[in-house]
Amino acid sequence: MIRRTSENSWLLIAQTEHARIAAELARAWGNDRFAPLSLADWLVPAIRHHDDGWSDWDDAPHVDPETGTPRDFTEMAMADATAIWRRSIAVCSRAAGRAASGSQCLARLDNWLRPQQLPLTRDHEFILAQILEATEPLTEQTLTESADEASDETAAQPVPVILQQLQQAGVIVPRTITSETGFVLSADLQAPSPFGGLWVSRHFCDLAIRARENRTEAADLAAIDDFLNEQAPLQAEWREQLAAQIPEDELEPLIELGFRCVQRFDHLSLWLCCAERDKPFELAFPGAGQIHFIPGPDGQVVVDPWPFAADRLELVATPVRIPRQSYRNDEALHTEMAASRGTVLRWILLSAQ
C-alpha cells in the first residue's frame, strides 16, 4: 500500500492500482520516434500484475504499533515483503500473456454463461465496450445512464447483475468499487509465459539487493537472503524453458529488456502515485534514452521527448482518503477506511511541443 500525504489526510493507494497505472503507461508507449515495446503482449500483463501479491494487504493494511501510522510499502518487515513478492511472481509466471480483445472477452463470458443456460445479450456487449473504452473512473450509475441512453427499452438485466457476471467469468478485474468514485477495471485474458515470472522475479530480486544495503535487523537480512537463494533456481528453470524456444543470442536481450521495462514503468508510476511532485524528474528507458517529466498545476505533467502514441495521456487512481492521525490498531484503521469516502487522483501527461 502507498501512503500519500495530502494536507490533513492520507491517501491510501493500493499497490495493484499503482501497477495498473504502470501497465497503462506501458500500453500507451510507442510512436513515430519511439518504437512500441517488444513482446508487449507478454510484457504489459506482467507489469499489470507485478504487484498482485499485495492484494490482501491492500484490503486490510497494518498499523505501525509504535506510531499508529498505516504502514507504507517501504516500511514492511522483509519477511512480509518477500512473502508478498513471492505471490506476485507466482501470479506473473502464469498471467503474462496476450491481452484480450473485445471479442475474446465476449467469448470467455459466453463460455461462462452457457452452462448456466444464460444468454449473451446486447446489454453484455454494450457494458463491456464501455469498460474497454473508458478513460476515466466508472460508476454503476454512469454505466446505467449510458445503457438507458443507448436503448429505447429498459435493459433486460440491471447493470450490477451484468458487472457481477463479468467478474465471475473472469473477464473484468475490479480493484475498487464505491458509489462515489466508481471503479477501475481491466479486461485481460492471459496465457502462461515463463517471461512474466522471470521478469518480475528479477525486478524483486533487484529490490531485495537494494533493501539489503539499507537494512540492519538480522531477521530482515535473513529474509532477503532466503528470497534471493530461492529465486535463483526458479529463474534458471524459466531461462531453460525459454531457451528451448528462443536462440540464446536473442533470448538474453529480451530478458534484459523486459526486466528493465518492468523496472522503469514501475518507477514512473510510483513517482506519480507516492506524492504530489513539484520538481522535474528524468528516467532512462531501454532504447529510448532519458525522458524528462516536468510537473505542472492540476496534475499536468509535461513529458519531453514525447514517447506515447496518443497526443496526451490521462491517468487516474482511486485512493481511500483517511484522516492523518494515529490509529490505535489495525481494526481502527480498517473501520476508518470502510467509512471514508474515496477520491480521485488524476494526471494529464502532455507533450512539451
Residue, then its C-alpha position, 0 to 999 in steps of 0.5 A: m500500500i502507498r501512503r500519500t500525504s495530502e494536507n490533513s489526510w492520507l491517501l491510501i493507494a493500493q499497490t495493484e492500482h499503482a501497477r495498473i497505472a504502470a501497465e497503462l503507461a506501458r500500453a500507451w508507449g510507442n510512436d513515430r520516434f519511439a518504437p512500441l515495446s517488444l513482446a508487449d503482449w507478454l510484457v504489459p500483463a506482467i507489469r499489470h500484475h507485478d504487484d498482485g501479491w499485495s492484494d490482501w494487504d491492500d484490503a486490510p493494511h497494518v498499523d505501525p504499533e509504535t506510531g499508529t501510522p498505516r504502514d507504507f510499502t517501504e516500511m514492511a518487515m522483509a519477511d512480509a515483503t518477500a512473502i508478498w513478492r513471492r505471490s506476485i511472481a507466482v501470479c506473473s509466471r502464469a498471467a503474462g500473456r496476450a491481452a484480450s480483445g473485445s471479442q475474446c472477452l465476449a467469448r470467455l463470458d459466453n463460455w461462462l454463461r452457457p452452462q448456466q443456460l444464460p444468454l449473451t445479450r446486447d446489454h453484455e456487449f454494450i457494458l463491456a465496450q464501455i469498460l474497454e473504452a473508458t478513460e476515466p473512473l466508472t460508476e454503476q450509475t454512469l454505466t446505467e445512464s449510458a445503457d438507458e441512453a443507448s436503448d429505447e427499452t429498459a435493459a433486460q438485466p440491471v447493470p450490477v447483475i451484468l458487472q457481477q457476471l463479468q467478474q465471475a467469468g473472469v473477464i473484468v478485474p475490479r480493484t475498487i468499487t464505491s458509489e462515489t468514485g466508481f471503479v477501475l477495471s481491466a479486461d485481460l485474458q492471459a496465457p502462461s509465459p515463463f517471461g512474466g515470472l522471470w521478469v518480475s522475479r528479477h525486478f524483486c530480486d533487484l529490490a531485495i539487493r537494494a533493501r539489503e544495503n539499507r537494512t540492519e535487523a538480522a531477521d530482515l537480512a535473513a529474509i532477503d537472503d532466503f528470497l534471493n537463494e530461492q529465486a535463483p533456481l526458479q529463474a534458471e528453470w524459466r531461462e531453460q524453458l525459454a531457451a528451448q524456444i528462443p536462440e540464446d543470442e536473442l533470448e538474453p536481450l529480451i530478458e534484459l529488456g523486459f526486466r528493465c521495462v518492468q523496472r522503469f514503468d514501475h518507477l514512473s508510476l510510483w513517482l506519480c502515485c507516492a506524492e504530489r511532485d513539484k520538481p522535474f524528474e528524468l528516467a532512462f528507458p531501454g532504447a529510448g534514452q532519458i525522458h524528462f517529466i516536468p510537473g505542472p498545476d492540476g496534475q499536468v505533467v509535461v513529458d519531453p521527448w514525447p514517447f506515447a502514441a496518443d497526443r496526451l495521456e490521462l491517468v487516474a487512481t482511486p485512493v481511500r482518503i483517511p484522516r492523518q492521525s494515529y490509529r490505535n490498531d489495525e481494526a481502527l484503521h480498517t473501520e476508518m477506511a470502510a467509512s471514508r469516502g474515496t477520491v480521485l487522483r488524476w494526471i494529464l501527461l502532455s507533450a512539451q511541443 
